[in-house]
């Protein structure tokens, strides 16, 4: 293809101020194998700079749902259910356009269904879909903030922006390999936690765990005063520091809820070290923010990577009443962890908590000698 063909298609205006830049972009797309029609479709949707990257994402032959269902051994209805569970939808809520390369995923689903049952695998698919969606959005955010923004600030050419988009999409293949290895490592870690927390009382799915909540007092008013970039930096710092403290002690972050983090570990004393560690790092990092939190220990129901039950509610309620800089713990935590090296416990009285009929005995934990 040449400049005249681009001009005839309405993609190129030789009299435009950025004509040379646009021509270099179109020639790059042609070298990547894009057709005029593909470029026009991207242009109409305001996505021309991303066209080559988008083409990489969707490599392969598209198949209608009925053919994917037939190739994977699923009914069309069940295939739709799997897609819904995975959180996968097409543009504007339409059915997604599947590729020939997607078939192995649905074959794996069918194999898992034959071992564990349809409902269990649908539930697992929801968990995987939610996690993968977060990974995908985190990857895009990384590109926009660390690559694309820098190129725009440097007033890079259209071709440079398109090439960066292609390079970012190409990194997906390395990410897929990394996710496979990471899944194995996390599966091993989950096995260790679960086996240590397993209860031999016949209640399958119930584990003995310490559940902790730590949040940042002062974060909300601070967020209203910060510029967007500063707020993003504070949020990223909170996540990275919380993650570092929890994982260093062999615990697991269950979820972030704005300025609050929920974590678990099978050992009550370790949970205390984690919570106190978060207080220390955030105090040292930003004097405008003061962490506080709570820990409870006992039986929790493990489902789909999350934890439920009265114990979780107790930890969340107690966290709400802790003063800035304080970590409150339930009596079971104190009983399990008392005598642990470097920890000190002081009675914090009996408190009435929302949703609980009787006052709850609480203790304040700190570092011994502090």
C-alpha positions as CSV (number, residue, x, y, z in Angstrom):
1,X,0.0,0.0,0.0
2,X,1.1,3.6,-0.6
3,X,0.2,7.1,0.3
4,X,-2.3,7.4,-2.5
5,X,-4.2,4.3,-1.3
6,X,-4.3,5.6,2.3
7,X,-5.6,9.0,1.0
8,X,-8.3,7.3,-1.1
9,X,-9.5,5.4,1.9
10,X,-9.7,8.6,3.9
11,X,-6.9,7.7,6.3
12,X,-4.4,10.2,5.1
13,X,-4.4,13.9,4.2
14,X,-1.1,15.0,2.6
15,X,-1.9,18.6,3.4
16,X,-2.4,18.0,7.1
17,X,0.2,19.5,9.5
18,X,1.0,16.0,10.8
19,X,1.0,14.3,7.4
20,X,4.5,12.8,7.7
21,X,3.7,11.5,11.2
22,X,0.4,9.9,10.0
23,X,2.0,8.3,7.0
24,X,4.8,6.7,9.1
25,X,2.1,5.3,11.4
26,X,0.1,3.8,8.5
27,X,3.2,2.3,6.9
28,X,4.0,0.7,10.2
29,X,0.5,-0.8,10.4
30,X,1.0,-2.2,6.9
31,X,4.3,-3.7,7.9
32,X,2.4,-5.4,10.8
33,X,0.0,-6.9,8.3
34,X,-3.1,-4.7,9.0
35,X,-5.5,-4.1,6.1
36,X,-7.1,-0.9,5.1
37,X,-10.4,-2.1,6.4
38,X,-8.9,-2.9,9.8
39,X,-7.3,0.6,10.0
40,X,-10.6,2.2,9.0
41,X,-12.5,0.2,11.7
42,X,-10.0,1.3,14.3
43,X,-10.2,4.9,13.1
44,X,-14.0,5.0,13.3
45,X,-13.8,3.8,16.9
46,X,-11.1,6.3,17.9
47,X,-8.6,3.4,18.4
48,X,-6.2,3.8,15.5
49,X,-3.0,4.1,17.6
50,X,-3.9,0.8,19.3
51,X,-4.8,-1.0,16.1
52,X,-1.7,-3.1,15.8
53,X,-1.7,-4.0,19.5
54,X,-5.4,-5.0,19.3
55,X,-4.6,-7.2,16.3
56,X,-2.0,-9.0,18.4
57,X,-4.5,-9.7,21.2
58,X,-7.0,-11.1,18.7
59,X,-4.7,-13.3,16.7
60,X,-6.4,-16.4,15.2
61,X,-9.7,-17.4,13.6
62,X,-12.9,-16.2,15.2
63,X,-15.5,-18.9,15.9
64,X,-19.2,-18.5,16.7
65,X,-20.3,-19.7,20.1
66,X,-22.0,-22.8,18.7
67,X,-18.7,-24.0,17.1
68,X,-16.7,-23.3,20.4
69,X,-19.3,-25.3,22.3
70,X,-19.2,-28.2,19.9
71,X,-15.3,-28.2,19.9
72,X,-15.1,-28.2,23.7
73,X,-17.9,-30.7,24.4
74,X,-20.2,-28.1,26.2
75,X,-23.7,-27.1,25.4
76,X,-24.2,-23.5,24.2
77,X,-26.1,-22.8,27.4
78,X,-23.3,-24.0,29.6
79,X,-20.7,-22.2,27.5
80,X,-22.7,-19.0,28.1
81,X,-22.8,-19.7,31.8
82,X,-19.0,-20.2,31.9
83,X,-18.5,-16.9,30.1
84,X,-20.8,-15.1,32.6
85,X,-19.0,-16.7,35.5
86,X,-15.7,-15.6,34.1
87,X,-17.0,-12.1,33.7
88,X,-16.3,-12.1,30.0
89,X,-18.6,-10.0,27.7
90,X,-18.3,-8.6,24.3
91,X,-18.5,-4.9,23.3
92,X,-21.6,-3.1,24.6
93,X,-22.7,-6.2,26.5
94,X,-22.9,-8.4,23.4
95,X,-21.7,-12.0,23.4
96,X,-17.9,-12.1,23.2
97,X,-16.2,-13.0,20.0
98,X,-14.2,-16.1,20.7
99,X,-11.2,-17.4,18.9
100,X,-10.1,-20.9,18.0
101,X,-7.3,-20.6,20.6
102,X,-9.9,-20.1,23.3
103,X,-11.2,-23.7,22.9
104,X,-8.6,-25.3,25.3
105,X,-9.9,-23.2,28.2
106,X,-13.4,-24.6,27.8
107,X,-12.1,-28.1,27.4
108,X,-10.3,-27.7,30.7
109,X,-13.5,-26.4,32.2
110,X,-15.3,-29.5,31.1
111,X,-12.6,-31.8,32.5
112,X,-12.8,-30.0,35.8
113,X,-16.5,-30.2,35.9
114,X,-16.3,-34.0,35.4
115,X,-14.1,-34.3,38.6
116,X,-15.5,-31.6,40.9
117,X,-19.0,-31.0,39.5
118,X,-20.5,-28.1,37.5
119,X,-21.4,-25.8,40.4
120,X,-18.0,-26.0,42.1
121,X,-16.2,-25.3,38.8
122,X,-18.5,-22.4,38.0
123,X,-17.6,-20.9,41.4
124,X,-13.9,-21.4,40.7
125,X,-14.3,-19.8,37.3
126,X,-15.8,-16.7,39.0
127,X,-12.8,-16.4,41.3
128,X,-10.3,-16.9,38.4
129,X,-12.2,-14.4,36.3
130,X,-12.2,-11.8,39.0
131,X,-8.5,-12.3,39.6
132,X,-7.5,-12.3,36.0
133,X,-9.7,-9.1,35.3
134,X,-7.7,-7.4,38.1
135,X,-4.4,-8.5,36.5
136,X,-5.5,-7.3,33.1
137,X,-6.6,-3.9,34.4
138,X,-3.4,-3.5,36.5
139,X,-1.4,-4.2,33.4
140,X,-3.2,-1.6,31.4
141,X,-2.9,0.9,34.2
142,X,0.9,0.2,34.3
143,X,1.1,0.9,30.5
144,X,-0.9,4.1,30.6
145,X,0.9,5.6,33.7
146,X,4.4,4.4,33.0
147,X,4.7,4.3,29.3
148,X,2.0,6.1,27.4
149,X,1.9,9.1,29.6
150,X,5.7,9.5,29.3
151,X,5.5,9.3,25.5
152,X,2.7,11.9,25.4
153,X,4.7,14.2,27.6
154,X,7.7,13.8,25.3
155,X,5.4,14.6,22.3
156,X,6.4,11.3,20.7
157,X,5.3,10.4,17.2
158,X,2.2,8.5,16.4
159,X,4.3,5.6,15.3
160,X,6.3,5.5,18.6
161,X,3.0,5.4,20.5
162,X,1.8,2.5,18.3
163,X,5.0,0.6,18.7
164,X,4.9,1.0,22.5
165,X,1.3,-0.4,22.4
166,X,2.5,-3.4,20.4
167,X,5.5,-4.0,22.8
168,X,3.1,-3.9,25.8
169,X,0.7,-6.4,24.2
170,X,3.6,-8.6,23.2
171,X,4.6,-8.8,26.9
172,X,1.4,-10.8,27.5
173,X,3.1,-14.0,26.4
174,X,5.7,-13.6,29.1
175,X,3.0,-12.7,31.6
176,X,1.1,-15.9,30.7
177,X,4.2,-18.0,31.5
178,X,4.8,-16.1,34.7
179,X,1.2,-16.6,35.9
180,X,1.5,-20.4,35.4
181,X,4.6,-20.5,37.6
182,X,3.1,-18.1,40.2
183,X,-0.1,-20.2,40.4
184,X,2.0,-23.3,41.4
185,X,3.9,-21.3,44.1
186,X,0.7,-19.9,45.5
187,X,-1.0,-23.2,45.5
188,X,1.9,-24.6,47.6
189,X,1.6,-21.7,50.0
190,X,-2.2,-22.1,50.3
191,X,-1.7,-25.8,51.0
192,X,0.7,-25.0,53.9
193,X,-1.7,-22.4,55.4
194,X,-4.7,-24.7,55.1
195,X,-3.1,-27.8,56.5
196,X,-1.9,-25.8,59.5
197,X,-5.4,-24.3,60.0
198,X,-7.3,-27.5,59.3
199,X,-9.9,-28.5,61.9
200,X,-10.4,-32.3,62.4
201,X,-14.0,-31.9,63.6
202,X,-15.7,-32.9,60.5
203,X,-16.7,-29.4,59.4
204,X,-15.2,-29.3,55.9
205,X,-14.3,-25.8,54.8
206,X,-13.9,-24.4,58.3
207,X,-10.4,-23.4,59.3
208,X,-8.8,-22.0,62.5
209,X,-7.4,-18.7,61.4
210,X,-6.3,-15.3,62.7
211,X,-8.2,-12.7,60.8
212,X,-6.9,-9.1,60.8
213,X,-8.1,-5.7,59.6
214,X,-5.9,-2.7,59.4
215,X,-7.0,0.7,58.0
216,X,-5.6,4.2,57.8
217,X,-7.1,6.9,60.0
218,X,-6.9,10.2,58.2
219,X,-6.7,8.8,54.7
220,X,-10.2,10.1,53.6
221,X,-9.6,13.8,54.4
222,X,-6.1,13.5,53.0
223,X,-7.4,12.1,49.8
224,X,-9.6,15.2,49.3
225,X,-6.6,17.4,49.6
226,X,-4.1,15.5,47.3
227,X,-3.6,16.0,43.6
228,X,-4.5,12.9,41.5
229,X,-0.8,11.8,41.1
230,X,-0.2,12.2,44.8
231,X,-3.3,10.2,45.7
232,X,-2.2,7.4,43.3
233,X,1.2,7.4,44.9
234,X,-0.3,7.0,48.4
235,X,-2.6,4.2,47.3
236,X,0.2,2.3,45.6
237,X,2.5,2.8,48.6
238,X,-0.3,1.5,51.0
239,X,-0.7,-1.6,48.9
240,X,3.0,-2.3,48.4
241,X,3.9,-1.8,52.1
242,X,0.9,-3.8,53.4
243,X,1.8,-6.6,51.0
244,X,5.5,-6.6,52.0
245,X,4.7,-6.9,55.7
246,X,2.0,-9.6,55.4
247,X,4.0,-11.8,53.0
248,X,7.2,-11.4,55.0
249,X,5.4,-13.2,57.8
250,X,3.9,-15.9,55.7
251,X,0.4,-14.4,55.8
252,X,-2.0,-13.7,53.0
253,X,-3.8,-10.5,52.0
254,X,-7.4,-11.5,51.4
255,X,-8.5,-8.1,49.9
256,X,-8.1,-4.4,49.9
257,X,-11.1,-2.2,50.7
258,X,-10.1,1.3,49.9
259,X,-7.8,2.3,52.8
260,X,-8.3,-1.0,54.6
261,X,-6.7,-4.4,54.2
262,X,-7.9,-7.8,55.4
263,X,-5.3,-10.5,56.1
264,X,-5.2,-14.0,57.5
265,X,-2.6,-16.4,59.0
266,X,-3.0,-19.6,60.9
267,X,-0.9,-18.3,63.8
268,X,-2.3,-15.7,66.3
269,X,1.1,-14.4,67.3
270,X,2.1,-13.9,63.7
271,X,-1.1,-12.0,63.0
272,X,-0.1,-9.6,65.9
273,X,3.4,-9.1,64.4
274,X,1.8,-8.4,61.0
275,X,-0.6,-5.7,62.3
276,X,2.1,-4.1,64.4
277,X,4.5,-4.2,61.5
278,X,1.9,-2.3,59.4
279,X,1.5,0.3,62.1
280,X,5.3,0.8,62.2
281,X,5.8,1.2,58.4
282,X,2.9,3.6,57.9
283,X,3.8,5.7,60.9
284,X,7.4,6.0,59.5
285,X,6.1,6.7,56.0
286,X,3.5,9.4,56.5
287,X,2.8,11.2,59.8
288,X,-0.5,12.4,58.3
289,X,-1.9,8.9,58.4
290,X,-2.3,6.8,61.5
291,X,-3.1,3.0,61.2
292,X,-5.3,1.1,63.6
293,X,-6.8,-2.3,63.5
294,X,-8.0,-5.5,65.1
295,X,-7.4,-9.3,65.1
296,X,-9.7,-12.2,66.0
297,X,-8.8,-15.9,66.1
298,X,-11.0,-19.0,65.7
299,X,-13.1,-20.8,63.2
300,X,-13.8,-19.2,59.8
301,X,-15.5,-20.5,56.7
302,X,-13.2,-20.6,53.7
303,X,-15.0,-20.1,50.4
304,X,-13.7,-19.0,47.0
305,X,-10.5,-17.5,48.3
306,X,-12.4,-15.4,51.0
307,X,-13.3,-16.0,54.6
308,X,-16.7,-15.7,56.3
309,X,-18.4,-16.2,59.7
310,X,-19.0,-14.5,63.0
311,X,-15.2,-14.3,63.6
312,X,-14.7,-12.1,60.6
313,X,-17.5,-9.8,61.6
314,X,-15.9,-9.6,65.1
315,X,-12.5,-8.5,63.7
316,X,-14.1,-5.9,61.5
317,X,-16.3,-4.5,64.3
318,X,-13.4,-4.3,66.7
319,X,-11.2,-2.6,64.1
320,X,-13.8,0.2,63.9
321,X,-13.4,1.1,67.6
322,X,-9.6,0.9,67.8
323,X,-8.1,4.4,68.4
324,X,-5.3,5.6,66.0
325,X,-2.1,3.6,66.4
326,X,-3.9,0.8,68.4
327,X,-4.3,-2.9,67.5
328,X,-7.1,-4.5,69.5
329,X,-7.3,-8.3,69.7
330,X,-10.0,-10.8,70.9
331,X,-9.5,-12.9,74.0
332,X,-8.8,-15.9,71.8
333,X,-5.9,-14.1,70.2
334,X,-4.5,-13.1,73.6
335,X,-4.8,-16.7,74.9
336,X,-3.1,-18.1,71.8
337,X,-0.3,-15.6,71.6
338,X,0.4,-14.7,75.2
339,X,4.0,-15.5,76.0
340,X,5.1,-15.1,72.5
341,X,8.4,-13.4,72.2
342,X,8.4,-9.6,71.6
343,X,4.6,-9.2,72.3
344,X,2.8,-7.5,75.2
345,X,-0.9,-7.6,76.0
346,X,-2.9,-5.1,78.1
347,X,-6.6,-5.5,79.0
348,X,-8.7,-3.1,77.0
349,X,-12.0,-3.8,78.8
350,X,-15.3,-5.3,77.6
351,X,-16.9,-3.5,74.7
352,X,-20.4,-3.6,73.3
353,X,-20.2,-4.2,69.5
354,X,-22.9,-3.8,66.9
355,X,-24.4,-7.2,66.1
356,X,-23.2,-8.8,69.3
357,X,-25.6,-9.5,72.2
358,X,-22.9,-9.5,74.9
359,X,-19.9,-7.3,75.7
360,X,-16.7,-8.6,74.1
361,X,-13.5,-8.8,76.1
362,X,-10.6,-7.1,74.3
363,X,-6.9,-6.7,74.7
364,X,-4.4,-4.2,73.3
365,X,-1.3,-5.7,71.8
366,X,2.1,-3.9,71.5
367,X,5.7,-4.8,71.2
368,X,7.3,-5.9,74.4
369,X,9.3,-3.1,76.0
370,X,7.7,-0.5,73.8
